[in-house]
Amino acid sequence: MPDFAAVGPYLKDPLVLAGFALFLFFGALRFVVKRYRVTQKIAGIAVLRLVVFGFILALTVIILGFGLRYMEVLSDTKRVAAEHRAALAEQANRSLQTQLAQLTEDRNTAQEQSKALTAAVTALAAQQGPGIDDALEALANDDTAKAKVIFQRIADAQATNVKKAAAAHRHLGALAYLSDTNEALTAYRRATELDPDNLNGWIQLGELYLRTGRYDDAIRAHGLGLALAEANNDRWAIAAQTGNLAGVYSFKGDLARAEKMLRHVLTMQLELGNKQGMATTYSNLSNVYSMRYELVRAEDMIQKSLAINKELKQKQGMAIDYGNLGVIYGKRRKLNQAEDMFRKALKIYEMLEAKTSMALMYGNLGNVYGIRNELDRAEGMYRKALGIYEKHAAKPGMALMYGNLGVIYKNRRDYDRAIMMYEKALAIDKDLGRKLGIATVYVNIGNLHKLRGDFDQARMAWKKSVSLFRELNAAQADIVQAALDRLGEPPDK
């Protein structure tokens, strides 16, 4: 049965209506000619020819009206579909950005990953063919699987176009970053192999190496990115990449080199007039001084960062600075001031509805209460943070809180439960491929076994730790080895 509702809009078209009017007019005229046998002598040849060709004219007008109306409907359909896809893309990007915010507090990392995720969503929305809208809708619901399948298919299909294949691998890596570090590493490695002139690929690869504790590989990746920025004479990118390298050296423990590079970055940011970059660099310098326990200098740097963020009305930056000030005051045992800073940061994060950032502040408050030996309050804060991290599947935060709970149970001399907490942290670090985290947890587990008098288990844990620290070329290896040497080898049985 015909769908008259679908035909209705065509019948209302003015040209179609005019065609039908002509059809009726010429139909009536033809009827008169035939009914009354009007001859050429009476009506004239022009009138009779008009009658003959009138129907053709009417049908032409009707068909033309239908055709033009169809083109309008088709255009409207495409517009509606495009608007629908744009809305899906916006929802997908918002969801991905929320997931990203739950994974990292580092401003540089967050900015670069944010750009990468937006680029991935934009590229997906621009694709043609079946399944695109479904993939975007899945992204909006925190499911990246369908989108990753599409990007893998694009990469496989673009064997001869290395630029497009590399772009597909970068988009795949950006999505994998949220849940699977190893998958992301594989994707970005392939992207840099295919397109070594793309700076973004080296930035992301360097960040992933840093995330997994592979510092030398991170230095190589960021170094290649820096060389590319210098070749392009891109001063903004040079400053950013130098800052990224400084971050790696900071994690590696080479604080003198990190400070020197950050001072150079600060000079560049001043020349560029990049106030936000200056704030970030002051904050990074503060972290270097804080690690050296040069706490007065650390506070001076973070105060400078805070002043810029207040001037720029950067709420998130202000919250990060308050949190860092809290850490500095905590190290100086100014616990009331530390608590005040953490609560200021928490208030901003609550206003921004930044749930995992709130969890970070709960954890910091727990640290303050732990130092005061208010173990119940500390545990309450840690469990509050853990609940948020678990709800958002924020594994790094979960690992951190399990470690903190391990400290609480250790201080209560409940060594079995402490080991249980550290083993949960260990499982997450292994899942994320975080070698530095794994090595650190093994140190703590070894300490607990030693306190229990189980020296064989302590020795086994510390040996694993030393092996990993040496693999990372980390200074902690010698410290743990010294503890092993003091413990000695087990006696022959």
N, C-alpha and C positions, 0 to 999 in steps of 0.2 A: 504494500500500500504506500503511495507517495507520501513523503514528509512535507505536508503543506506549510508547516511552521518554518521549514528551511527555505521554502520557495517564496514565502511572504515578503521578505525584504526586497526581492527582485521585482515583484509586482508593484511595489510602491515607488520604484525608481521613475523620475519624471520622463526620461526618454522612453522607457518601456510603456508608460501610460500614454505618451504622445503617439507611439507606434500603434497601440491598440485603438486609439481614437481615429487615427488615419485608416486603420483596418476597417473599423465600423463605418466611417464616412464613405470609403470607396466601396464597401460592401453594399451600403444603401444605394449609392449611385449606380452600381452594377445592376442591382435589383430593379431600379427604375427603368434603366435602359432596356433590360430584358422584358420586364413586365409590360411596358408600354411600347415596345418595339421602336425605340428611338433610332432614327436613321442618321447617316452621316450628313444628309441634307438638312435635317432639323437641328442636330446638335453641333455639327462641325467636326472635322477630323481631329482637332486638338483635344476636344472633350472625350471623344471615344478612345483615343490613345491614352489619355490620362486614366480612364477607367481600366484599360487593359493593364497598364503598368503600375497602377495605384497599389495593387496588392503586393507587388514586388517591393515597392518603396516602403510600405507599411512593415512588411516582414524584415526588411533591412534595418529599419529604425528599431524594431523590437529586438532583433539579434544584437545590434550595436549596444542597446541599452543593457541587455543581459550581460554582454561581454564586459562593458565598463563597470557594471555593478559587481561582477565576479572579481575583477581586478581589485576593486575597493575592499571587498570581503577578504580576498586573499591577503591584501596588504594589512588589513586589520588583524587577521589571524596571525600573521608573522609578527606584527607589533606586539600583540598580546603574548605570544610565545616568547618573544625577546624580553618583554617586561617580566614574565614569570621566571625566566632563566636568570635574569639580573637579580631578582629578589632571592632566588635560591642561592646564587653566588654570594650575595651579601650575608645571608644567614650562615652559609658554610664558612665564610671567612671569619665571621664573628665567633663561631664555635671554635675554630682552629686557634684564633688569637687567645681565647679563654684558656684552652688547653696549654698553650705556650706559656701563658702567665703563671700557670701552676707548676711549670718545670724549672724556671730560672729567675733569679733575682738580678743577674748581671745585666746592666743597661746596654752595653755594647752587643752582647749575645742576643738579647731580646730584640733589639732593633733589627739586626741582620736576619734573624730567623723570622721576624714578623714580615719583612719584605719578601723573603723567600716563600712564605706561605701564601701571601697575597698574590704573588706571581703565579704560583701553582693553581690557585683557584681561578684566576683570570684566564690562564691557558686552558684549563679544563672547560670553562664556560664558552670559550671560543671554538671548541671542537664541534664537528658535525657528526651525525650518525646516532644510532640507538644507544640508550643507556646513560647518556650524559646527564640528563635531569635526575635520573635515579642516583647517580654517583654524587651529584651535588647535594641532593636531599640526604643521602647517607652521611656526607661530611657534616652537614648541619646537625646530625644526631651522633656526632663523635665517632663515626665509622669511616675509616680511611681505605678499607679494603677494595671497594669497587673503583675508586679513583686511582689507586695504585695499579690495579690491573690494566686500566685504560692507558696510563702513562707507560707501563711496561710494553703494552702492545704497540704504542706509538714508537717507542725506542727501537723495538725489533723491526718495525716496518720501515724505519728511516736509515737502513744500513748504509746507503750511499750518501745521505745527507748528514754528515757528522754534527753539524751545528744543531739541527733539530733533534737528533738523537741525544746529544749532550744535554740540551734543554729539558728533554723528557726525563732523563736520569736525575737532573737537579730537582725537578718538581717531585719526582719519586722520593728522592732523599729528604726533601723538606717535609713531606708527609710522614715518612718513616721516622724522622727525628723525634716525633712526639711519643713513639712507643717502642721502637726497635733500633737501638744504636748500631748494631752490627749491619742491619739492612741499610741504614742510612749511610754508613761508612762505605759499603759496597757501591751504592748508587753514586755517591760523590766522587769516589775514586775513579769510577768509570767515566763520569762527566769530565773530570780533569784530564783523563787520558784522551778523550775525544776532542775536547776543546780547551787546551791549556791556556788560551788567551782570555778566558772568562774569569774575571777576578772573583765573582761571587762563589764559584766552585771551590777556589782555594781557601776563601774565608770560612766556608762551611766545613770543609775537610779539616782545616786547622782546629776549628772549634770542637769537632767530634774527636779528634786525637787528644785534645786537652781534656775533654770530658771523660775519656777512658784512661787517662794517666799516661798516654804515650807522648811524653814531652818532646823528645827529639823529633818525632814525626810531625808534631804540631809546629815546632820551630821551622822545619823544612817547608811545610805547607804555607805558613804565614810569610816565610821568607820569600818564597816564589811569588806570593801575592804582592808583597812589597816591591819586588823587582818589576813586576808587571805595572804597578801603579807608577813607579818611577819612570819606566819606559814611556808611559802615556803622559807623564808630567802632570798627573792628577794630584794636586797638593792635598785635597781633602782626603783622598784615598790613602795617600802616603802617611798622613797623620793617623788615620784610623788603623792602618796595618802596623805601623810602629807601635801603637798602643796595644794592639793584639799580641804582638811579639813580647812586649813588656809584661803583659799578663801571664804568658807562658813561663817566662824567666822567673816571675814572682812565685808561681806555683812550684817551680823546680827548685826554688830556694836561692837562686842567684839574685839576691835583692839589690846588690850594688849595680848590676847591669840593668835591672828593671827600673831602678830609680833614675839612672842616667838617660834611659830611653824615654821615660815619662817626662823628664825635664825638657827633653827635646820636643816631645809632643806638645807640651804646654806652650813652648815658644811658637810653634807652628799654629796652634789654635788661637793664640793672641794675635798673630799676624793675619790670620783668616777672619778674625772677629767672630769666631764661633764660641759664643758664651756657653752653650750647652756642652760643647766639647771640652771647654775649660773646666766646667763643673765636674764632668766625668773624670777628667784627668786629675784634678785635685783630690777627688774621692779615691782614685786608684793609688795616688801617692800616699794618702792617708793609710791605706791598707798596708803598703810597704813599711811605713814607719811603725805601724801597729805591730806587725810581725817582728820587727826588731826591738819592740818594746820601747821605742822612742815616742812615748805616748803624748808628750807635750807637742811635738812636731805633728804627730798624727792628728791631734785635736785641732791644731791650727789649720791644717789642710782641709779637714772636713767642715770646719766653720766657713772657710772660703767657698767651698762647694755649696753649702747650705745658703749662704748669702745670695749666690747667683740663682739658685733654684727658687728662692723666695722672690727675687726680682722678676724672674720669668714666670712666676706663679705655677711652677712645675710641682704639683702636689706629690706625685709619685717620687720624684727626685728628693723632695723634702723628707718624705717618709723614710727613704733609704738612708739619707744622711742622719736623721734622728736615730735610726737603728744602729748605724755605725758609731755614732757618738755614745750610744748606750754600751756597745761592746768596749769602747775605749775606757769609759768610766768604770765598767766592770773590772777591767784589768787593773785599774788604779785603785780598786776596792772602794770606789765611791758608789756604793750600791744603791743608795737612795736616788742619786742623780741618774744612775743607769736605769733604774726602774722607771723614773720619770720620762726619760727619753724613749724607752720602749713603749710606754703607754701613749706618748704623743704620736709615735709612728703607727701604733695600733689604731688610734682614733682616725687617722687619715685613711688607713687601709679599710677600716669599717665603712667609712664614707664612700670609698671607691668600690666597695664590695669585692675587694681583692682577697678572696678567701685564703689562698695558700700563703699570701704575704701576712695575713692575720695569723696563720698557723706559725709562721716563722717568728713572729713577735711573742706568741704564747711560749714557744720554745725558749726564746731569750729570757723571758720573765721566769721560766722554770729554772734557767741557769742561775739567775740572781737568787732565787729562793734556795737553790741547792747550795750555793756558797754560804748562805746564812744558816745552813743546816736545817732549813724548814722543809724537810724531805716530803712530807705529805702535800704541801702546797706545790712543791716542785713537780711531784708526780702528777698532780691534778692538771697542771699546765701542759706537761708533756703529753698526757693522754688526750687533752683537749685538742692539741696540735695534731696528734696522731689520727684522731677521728676525722679531722678535715682532710688530711693527706690521704687517708684511706678512701674517703668518699670521692675524692677527685683522682684516685689512682696515681697520686704524685709519689712515685717510688723513691726518688732521692730524699724527699722529706720524711717518708716513712722510715727509711734506713737511719736517718739522723736521729729521729725520735726513739727508735729501738735502742740505738747506742746510748742515748741520754738516760733511758729507763734502765739500761744495764748499769750505768754509773750509780743510780739511786739504789738499786738492789745490792750493788757492791758495798756502798756505804752503810747499808743495813746489815751487811755480812750475810746476805741471802745469795750465796755464790751460785747456787744451781739456777735460780731464776735469772740472775745476771747473765750467766752463760747462755741461757735460753734466749734472752733478748738480743745478745750479740750474734747468736746464730741466725736469728731472723734478719738482722741487718746484713750479715754475711751473704745470705741467700739472695737478697735484693742486689747487693753490689756485684755479685757474680752474674746475676741476670742482666744487669746493666753493663757488664764488662768493665767496671771501674776498678782497675788494678790497685790504685793507691788506696781506695777505700777498703778493698779486700785485705791488703797488707796491714793497714791500721787496725782492722778488727781482729786479725790474727794476733797482733801484739796484745790487745786487750784480753782476748780469750786466754792467751798464754799467761798473762798476769794473774788472772783468776785461778787458773789451774795451779799456779805456784802458791797462791794464798791457801788453796785447799790442800797443799802438800803433794799434789800429783805432778811430780817433776817431769815424768815421761811425757805427759800430755802437754805440759808447758813447753818442753823442749821441742816437741813436734810442731806446735803452733808457731813458735818463734822461728824455727827453721823455714817454714813456709813464708813467713813474713820477710825474713832476710832475703830469700830467693826473689821474691817479688820486688822488694826495694832495690836490689841490685839490678834487676831487669829494667827498672825505671831510672836507674842511675841516681837514686835518691840518697841524700845524706843520712836518712834514718837507718839505713842498712848497718852502718858501723855502730850505731847506738845499740841496736837490738843484738848485733853480734857480740858486743861487749857483755850484755846481759847473759847471753848464751854461754860465753866463756866463763863467767863467774859461776854459772849453774853447773858447768862441767858435764862430762859424758857420764852416762849411767855405768855403775860398776858391773864388772863381768859376773855373770851368774854361774 
